[in-house]
């Protein structure tokens, strides 16, 4: 089959999905559509579970009945965003598709190739009589983008009888993903004792224009953390004998993002202003020695501000700065087999001053569950040393590289034959649904693939259509060879 025929066929299925809004937590309509479409394609065994996951069993082609069960998997929800001025309701508005040569995008909104392309490819493959395969199971989950509700609620029986999973949620065609990180949302909280301001000058001290970014994908790129960089400046002020009390500290936008800025309001004596300015200059000079090649725009700003009505006690001020200074931000250790992959990392994501407490989010990631558990054991110790309570969420499991994989060499060979070059084999330091499936059945042999997409989770999202055709060929060839 020609690439143009593959692309047209996949886009026909994708256009059907695009008619159904599918924001996370609002997937019933698209789930109903997928179930109905599968029935139209002759799939009789279709299950729609209580959270609207779709599980569909497809019989093997003649002569392949004894092959092991393979799962094709993706998620049906999408991040729904629109450009300014574009009329768009993520609960009711269909996605308007625009094809420009080799690029598919949407008209002023996110596209939903992440991850509607997985369902479109699977439904296209079902219609190809020349694609041989053993028993297949299609699993399309809900709410991958926010809480992985679909993966966490999936009945484990649907993965316990399978040997292989081909997950179709990766973003680069030339990479075969062979592992993903586990993580755990962690909150440090401390109740604040308020007091009257003891000084006669209030200053706003800010870190500005740090690079920020995803704390999984970019944690090993030499960036600084805007919140911790501010804490180091405040720690240095105390070390130089400058007495101050904090009135607030805020920074960061999300637990899983490296903060690009932060601000602290402090109260002190006016006579110490020259010393503060000297400390900030020294701090910036030291910062540049460490991060200057990467954080080329990062800087500190110190400005006089309105006197706050109240400040933290000295104990609270010291405790906040100390905790922010001792929590490690960045990579702890790199993987010994995959040199670009962090084995363990963590980042302070946000800090917020609330009515009566300070709370910060600390987000560790690890390539194996045991590594993550070991770090999590230490976090209450940091809390106890600084007077913070620690709340930990349910850890999200890692999917660990399988050194005995039989799926990987088959799909890598199919890639090489179809693409004319060898694929890159990488594990990611972010989370995938595959971690949950692996935790349900550690005998699973998993690889994650996907066409090349750009600017996902934005209104500029697009997908390269020639990579869609290439992926279809690779999956089809792989299915026929799995034993």
C-alpha positions as CSV (number, residue, x, y, z in Angstrom):
1,X,0.0,0.0,0.0
2,X,1.3,3.5,-0.9
3,X,2.0,6.0,1.9
4,X,-0.7,8.3,0.5
5,X,-3.3,5.5,0.9
6,X,-2.1,4.8,4.5
7,X,-2.3,8.5,5.4
8,X,-5.7,9.0,3.8
9,X,-7.0,5.9,5.7
10,X,-5.6,7.0,9.0
11,X,-6.9,10.5,8.6
12,X,-10.3,9.2,7.8
13,X,-10.4,7.5,11.2
14,X,-8.8,10.5,12.9
15,X,-11.4,12.9,11.4
16,X,-14.1,10.7,13.1
17,X,-12.4,11.2,16.4
18,X,-12.0,14.9,15.9
19,X,-15.8,15.4,15.7
20,X,-16.0,14.4,19.4
21,X,-14.6,16.7,22.1
22,X,-12.5,14.7,24.5
23,X,-11.1,16.9,27.2
24,X,-9.8,14.9,30.2
25,X,-12.6,13.8,32.5
26,X,-15.1,14.3,29.6
27,X,-14.5,11.3,27.4
28,X,-17.8,9.5,27.3
29,X,-18.8,10.9,23.9
30,X,-15.6,9.8,22.2
31,X,-15.6,6.5,24.1
32,X,-19.1,5.8,22.8
33,X,-17.9,6.7,19.3
34,X,-14.9,4.4,19.4
35,X,-17.0,1.5,20.7
36,X,-19.6,2.0,17.9
37,X,-16.9,2.4,15.3
38,X,-15.2,-0.8,16.4
39,X,-18.5,-2.7,16.0
40,X,-18.8,-1.2,12.5
41,X,-15.4,-2.7,11.7
42,X,-16.5,-6.1,12.8
43,X,-15.1,-6.3,16.3
44,X,-17.7,-8.0,18.4
45,X,-15.9,-8.2,21.8
46,X,-15.8,-4.6,22.9
47,X,-16.0,-3.6,26.6
48,X,-16.6,-0.1,27.9
49,X,-15.7,-0.1,31.6
50,X,-17.1,2.2,34.3
51,X,-14.6,5.0,33.6
52,X,-15.2,4.7,29.8
53,X,-11.9,2.9,29.0
54,X,-12.4,0.8,25.8
55,X,-11.1,-2.8,25.7
56,X,-11.6,-4.7,22.5
57,X,-10.5,-8.2,21.6
58,X,-9.6,-8.9,17.9
59,X,-9.3,-12.5,16.8
60,X,-6.0,-13.6,15.2
61,X,-5.8,-13.9,11.5
62,X,-5.9,-17.5,10.1
63,X,-2.8,-19.4,11.0
64,X,-1.7,-17.1,13.8
65,X,-4.1,-18.3,16.5
66,X,-1.3,-19.7,18.6
67,X,0.7,-16.5,18.8
68,X,0.8,-14.7,22.1
69,X,-1.6,-11.9,22.9
70,X,-0.4,-8.4,21.9
71,X,-2.0,-5.2,23.1
72,X,-2.1,-2.0,21.0
73,X,-2.6,0.9,23.5
74,X,-3.2,4.6,23.6
75,X,-5.3,7.2,25.4
76,X,-8.4,9.0,24.0
77,X,-8.3,12.2,26.0
78,X,-6.5,15.4,24.9
79,X,-5.3,18.7,26.2
80,X,-7.8,21.3,24.9
81,X,-6.4,24.7,24.3
82,X,-7.1,27.5,21.8
83,X,-5.3,30.5,20.5
84,X,-6.4,34.0,21.7
85,X,-9.5,35.1,19.9
86,X,-10.5,31.6,18.7
87,X,-14.0,30.6,19.7
88,X,-13.7,27.2,21.2
89,X,-15.6,25.2,23.8
90,X,-13.6,22.0,24.7
91,X,-16.8,20.3,25.8
92,X,-18.8,20.9,22.6
93,X,-16.5,22.1,19.8
94,X,-15.1,19.6,17.3
95,X,-11.5,19.9,16.1
96,X,-11.2,21.5,12.7
97,X,-8.4,19.8,10.8
98,X,-6.1,21.5,8.4
99,X,-3.7,19.5,6.2
100,X,-0.8,21.4,4.7
101,X,1.4,19.1,2.7
102,X,3.0,16.7,5.1
103,X,1.7,18.5,8.2
104,X,-1.6,18.0,9.9
105,X,-2.7,20.7,12.4
106,X,-5.9,22.2,13.8
107,X,-7.6,25.5,13.1
108,X,-6.5,27.6,16.1
109,X,-6.7,24.8,18.6
110,X,-4.8,21.8,19.8
111,X,-4.9,18.9,17.4
112,X,-5.4,15.9,19.6
113,X,-2.8,13.7,17.8
114,X,-1.7,13.2,21.4
115,X,-3.1,10.6,21.5
116,X,-6.0,10.2,19.1
117,X,-3.5,9.0,16.5
118,X,-3.1,5.8,18.4
119,X,-6.8,4.9,18.0
120,X,-6.9,6.0,14.4
121,X,-3.9,3.8,13.5
122,X,-5.3,0.8,15.3
123,X,-8.7,1.2,13.6
124,X,-7.0,1.6,10.2
125,X,-4.9,-1.5,10.7
126,X,-8.1,-3.6,11.5
127,X,-9.3,-2.9,8.0
128,X,-6.1,-4.2,6.3
129,X,-6.7,-7.8,5.2
130,X,-3.0,-8.2,4.3
131,X,-1.8,-7.4,7.9
132,X,-1.3,-10.7,9.7
133,X,-1.4,-10.8,13.5
134,X,-1.9,-13.0,16.5
135,X,-4.7,-12.3,19.0
136,X,-5.0,-8.5,19.5
137,X,-6.4,-6.4,22.3
138,X,-7.0,-2.7,21.8
139,X,-7.0,-0.7,25.0
140,X,-7.8,3.0,24.8
141,X,-7.8,4.8,28.2
142,X,-9.3,8.0,29.6
143,X,-7.7,10.8,31.5
144,X,-4.0,10.2,30.7
145,X,-3.3,13.9,30.6
146,X,-4.2,14.8,34.2
147,X,-4.4,11.8,36.6
148,X,-4.1,8.6,34.6
149,X,-7.5,7.6,35.8
150,X,-8.0,5.2,33.0
151,X,-4.8,3.3,33.7
152,X,-5.3,3.2,37.4
153,X,-8.9,1.9,37.1
154,X,-8.2,-0.6,34.4
155,X,-9.0,-4.2,35.5
156,X,-5.6,-5.9,35.7
157,X,-7.1,-9.0,34.0
158,X,-6.8,-7.1,30.8
159,X,-3.0,-7.1,30.9
160,X,-2.3,-10.3,32.8
161,X,-2.9,-12.6,29.9
162,X,-0.8,-10.6,27.4
163,X,2.8,-10.9,26.4
164,X,3.4,-7.7,24.5
165,X,2.2,-4.1,24.6
166,X,2.9,-1.6,21.8
167,X,2.0,1.8,23.3
168,X,1.5,4.5,20.7
169,X,2.0,7.6,22.8
170,X,5.6,8.6,22.1
171,X,6.4,11.8,20.2
172,X,9.4,11.1,17.9
173,X,9.3,8.5,15.2
174,X,13.1,7.9,15.3
175,X,13.0,6.8,19.0
176,X,11.8,3.5,20.4
177,X,11.0,4.2,24.1
178,X,12.0,1.3,26.4
179,X,11.3,2.7,29.8
180,X,9.6,5.5,31.8
181,X,10.0,7.0,35.2
182,X,8.0,6.6,38.4
183,X,7.2,9.6,40.5
184,X,5.4,10.8,43.6
185,X,3.7,14.1,44.4
186,X,5.0,15.4,47.7
187,X,3.9,18.4,49.8
188,X,5.9,20.0,52.6
189,X,3.7,22.2,54.9
190,X,4.5,24.4,57.8
191,X,2.1,26.4,59.9
192,X,3.1,30.1,60.3
193,X,3.3,32.1,63.4
194,X,2.7,35.7,62.4
195,X,4.2,38.8,64.1
196,X,4.3,42.5,63.7
197,X,7.0,43.7,61.2
198,X,10.2,44.4,63.2
199,X,12.0,46.5,60.6
200,X,11.5,49.7,58.7
201,X,12.1,48.6,55.1
202,X,10.3,46.0,53.0
203,X,12.0,44.5,50.0
204,X,10.8,42.3,47.1
205,X,13.6,40.0,46.0
206,X,12.9,38.0,42.8
207,X,14.5,35.5,40.6
208,X,13.5,36.2,37.0
209,X,13.8,34.7,33.5
210,X,15.1,31.3,34.4
211,X,14.6,28.7,31.7
212,X,12.2,26.5,33.6
213,X,10.7,23.6,31.7
214,X,9.5,20.0,32.2
215,X,11.2,18.6,35.3
216,X,11.4,15.1,33.7
217,X,12.4,15.9,30.1
218,X,14.9,18.7,30.9
219,X,16.1,18.0,34.5
220,X,19.6,16.9,33.2
221,X,20.2,19.9,31.0
222,X,22.1,22.0,33.5
223,X,19.3,24.4,34.5
224,X,18.8,26.1,37.8
225,X,15.7,26.2,39.9
226,X,14.2,29.7,40.4
227,X,12.8,28.9,43.9
228,X,16.0,27.3,45.2
229,X,18.2,30.0,43.7
230,X,16.2,32.6,45.7
231,X,16.5,30.5,48.8
232,X,20.3,30.4,48.4
233,X,20.4,34.2,48.2
234,X,18.4,34.5,51.4
235,X,20.6,31.9,53.1
236,X,23.7,33.8,52.1
237,X,22.1,37.0,53.6
238,X,21.6,35.2,56.9
239,X,25.2,33.8,56.7
240,X,26.5,37.4,56.4
241,X,24.7,38.5,59.5
242,X,21.8,40.3,57.9
243,X,18.7,40.1,60.1
244,X,15.4,39.9,58.2
245,X,11.9,38.3,58.5
246,X,10.0,36.9,55.6
247,X,6.4,38.1,54.8
248,X,5.8,35.8,51.9
249,X,7.4,33.6,49.4
250,X,5.8,32.4,46.2
251,X,7.0,30.8,42.9
252,X,6.5,28.1,40.3
253,X,3.5,27.1,38.3
254,X,3.3,23.3,38.6
255,X,4.7,20.4,40.6
256,X,6.3,18.8,37.5
257,X,7.8,22.0,36.0
258,X,11.1,23.6,37.0
259,X,10.2,27.1,38.3
260,X,11.4,30.0,36.1
261,X,10.8,32.6,38.8
262,X,10.1,33.2,42.5
263,X,9.6,36.2,44.8
264,X,10.1,36.7,48.5
265,X,9.0,39.8,50.5
266,X,11.2,40.5,53.5
267,X,11.4,43.1,56.2
268,X,14.7,44.4,57.6
269,X,16.4,47.5,58.8
270,X,17.2,50.2,56.2
271,X,20.8,50.3,57.2
272,X,21.3,46.7,55.9
273,X,20.2,47.6,52.3
274,X,23.8,48.1,51.0
275,X,24.7,44.7,52.5
276,X,21.7,43.1,50.8
277,X,22.8,44.5,47.5
278,X,26.3,43.3,48.0
279,X,25.1,39.8,48.8
280,X,22.9,39.7,45.7
281,X,25.8,40.7,43.5
282,X,28.0,38.0,45.1
283,X,25.2,35.4,44.7
284,X,24.7,36.3,41.0
285,X,28.5,36.0,40.4
286,X,28.6,32.6,42.0
287,X,25.4,31.6,40.1
288,X,27.0,32.5,36.8
289,X,30.1,30.4,37.5
290,X,27.8,27.4,37.9
291,X,24.9,28.0,35.5
292,X,26.0,30.9,33.4
293,X,26.4,28.9,30.2
294,X,22.8,27.6,30.4
295,X,20.9,30.2,32.3
296,X,22.0,33.2,30.2
297,X,19.0,35.4,31.0
298,X,18.5,34.6,34.6
299,X,18.8,37.5,37.1
300,X,17.9,38.8,40.5
301,X,15.7,41.8,41.1
302,X,15.6,43.7,44.4
303,X,13.0,46.5,44.9
304,X,11.5,48.4,47.8
305,X,7.9,47.4,48.3
306,X,5.0,48.3,50.6
307,X,5.4,47.4,54.2
308,X,3.4,44.2,54.9
309,X,0.9,44.0,57.8
310,X,2.7,41.0,59.3
311,X,5.7,38.8,58.9
312,X,6.7,35.2,59.7
313,X,8.4,34.6,63.0
314,X,12.2,34.3,62.9
315,X,11.9,30.5,63.4
316,X,9.5,30.3,60.5
317,X,11.7,32.4,58.2
318,X,14.8,30.3,59.0
319,X,12.9,27.0,58.5
320,X,11.6,27.9,55.1
321,X,14.9,29.0,53.8
322,X,16.7,26.0,55.3
323,X,14.3,23.5,53.8
324,X,14.5,25.0,50.4
325,X,18.2,25.0,50.6
326,X,18.7,21.4,51.6
327,X,16.2,19.7,49.2
328,X,18.1,18.5,46.2
329,X,17.0,19.9,42.9
330,X,18.4,18.2,39.8
331,X,19.8,14.8,39.0
332,X,21.0,12.5,41.9
333,X,22.4,9.8,39.6
334,X,22.5,8.8,35.9
335,X,21.7,5.4,34.6
336,X,24.7,3.2,33.9
337,X,23.3,1.5,30.8
338,X,21.5,4.4,29.2
339,X,23.8,7.4,29.8
340,X,21.3,10.1,28.8
341,X,18.8,8.8,31.4
342,X,18.6,10.0,35.0
343,X,18.1,7.2,37.4
344,X,16.9,9.6,40.1
345,X,16.0,13.3,40.1
346,X,13.8,15.7,42.0
347,X,12.7,19.3,41.8
348,X,11.0,21.9,43.9
349,X,8.0,22.8,41.7
350,X,6.1,25.4,43.6
351,X,6.0,27.3,46.9
352,X,3.0,29.3,48.1
353,X,2.3,31.4,51.2
354,X,-1.3,30.8,52.2
355,X,-3.3,32.3,55.0
356,X,-1.7,30.5,57.9
357,X,0.9,28.2,56.3
358,X,3.7,27.8,53.7
359,X,3.4,24.8,51.4
360,X,5.8,23.6,48.7
361,X,5.6,20.8,46.2
362,X,8.6,18.6,45.7
363,X,8.5,16.1,42.8
364,X,11.0,13.2,42.7
365,X,11.3,10.8,39.7
366,X,13.1,7.5,39.4
367,X,13.7,4.9,36.7
368,X,12.8,2.1,39.1
369,X,10.3,1.8,41.9
370,X,12.9,0.7,44.5
371,X,15.1,3.7,43.9
372,X,12.0,6.0,44.4
373,X,11.0,4.2,47.6
374,X,14.5,4.8,49.0
375,X,14.3,8.5,48.4
376,X,10.8,8.8,49.8
377,X,12.0,7.3,53.1
378,X,14.3,10.2,53.6
379,X,11.8,13.1,53.0
380,X,10.1,12.9,56.4
381,X,13.6,13.4,57.9
382,X,14.0,16.7,56.1
383,X,10.6,17.7,57.3
384,X,11.4,16.8,60.9
385,X,14.6,18.7,60.8
386,X,12.9,21.9,59.6
387,X,9.5,21.7,61.3
388,X,7.5,20.8,58.2
389,X,4.9,18.1,57.8
390,X,5.2,15.9,54.8
391,X,2.3,14.6,52.7
392,X,3.0,12.0,50.0
393,X,0.7,11.0,47.2
394,X,0.4,7.5,45.8
395,X,3.6,6.8,43.9
396,X,3.2,6.4,40.1
397,X,5.1,3.3,39.0
398,X,8.1,3.1,36.8
399,X,8.3,0.9,33.7
400,X,11.8,-0.5,33.7
401,X,13.8,-1.5,30.7
402,X,13.5,-5.2,29.9
403,X,17.0,-6.6,29.2
404,X,15.4,-9.8,27.7
405,X,12.9,-8.2,25.5
406,X,11.8,-10.1,22.4
407,X,9.5,-7.3,21.2
408,X,12.3,-4.7,21.0
409,X,14.5,-6.5,18.5
410,X,11.5,-7.3,16.3
411,X,10.2,-3.8,16.2
412,X,13.7,-2.3,15.8
413,X,14.4,-4.6,12.8
414,X,11.0,-3.6,11.3
415,X,12.0,0.0,11.8
416,X,15.4,-0.4,10.1
417,X,13.8,-2.2,7.1
418,X,11.1,0.4,6.6
419,X,13.1,3.6,7.5
420,X,16.5,2.6,6.1
421,X,18.2,3.5,9.3
422,X,18.4,2.2,12.9
423,X,16.2,3.6,15.6
424,X,17.4,5.3,18.7
425,X,16.6,3.4,21.9
426,X,15.8,5.6,24.8
427,X,14.0,5.6,28.1
428,X,12.2,8.7,29.2
429,X,12.4,10.4,32.6
430,X,8.7,11.3,32.5
431,X,5.7,9.1,33.2
432,X,3.7,6.9,30.9
433,X,0.6,4.7,31.4
434,X,2.9,1.8,30.7
435,X,4.2,2.1,34.2
436,X,0.8,1.1,35.5
437,X,0.5,-1.8,33.1
438,X,4.0,-3.0,34.1
439,X,3.1,-2.9,37.8
440,X,0.1,-5.2,37.0
441,X,2.2,-7.7,35.1
442,X,6.0,-7.5,35.2
443,X,6.3,-10.2,32.6
444,X,5.0,-7.8,30.0
445,X,7.3,-6.9,27.1
446,X,6.6,-3.2,26.2
447,X,7.8,-0.7,23.7
448,X,6.4,2.8,23.2
449,X,6.3,4.3,19.7
450,X,4.6,7.2,18.0
451,X,4.8,9.5,14.9
452,X,6.7,12.7,15.1
453,X,4.6,15.4,16.7
454,X,5.4,19.0,17.5
455,X,4.2,21.5,20.2
456,X,1.8,19.0,21.9
457,X,-0.5,20.5,24.6
458,X,-0.6,23.8,22.6
459,X,-2.7,25.4,19.9
460,X,0.3,24.9,17.6
461,X,0.3,21.1,17.9
462,X,1.0,19.3,14.6
463,X,2.0,15.8,13.3
464,X,4.2,14.8,10.4
465,X,2.1,12.6,8.2
466,X,4.9,10.7,6.5
467,X,5.9,9.4,10.0
468,X,2.3,8.2,10.5
469,X,2.6,6.1,7.4
470,X,6.0,4.8,8.5
471,X,4.7,3.9,11.9
472,X,1.8,2.0,10.4
473,X,4.2,-0.1,8.2
474,X,6.4,-0.8,11.2
475,X,3.6,-1.9,13.5
476,X,2.1,-4.1,10.7
477,X,5.3,-5.8,10.1
478,X,6.0,-6.3,13.8
479,X,2.5,-7.8,14.4
480,X,3.2,-10.5,11.8
481,X,6.6,-11.5,13.3
482,X,5.8,-11.6,17.0
483,X,5.9,-15.1,18.4
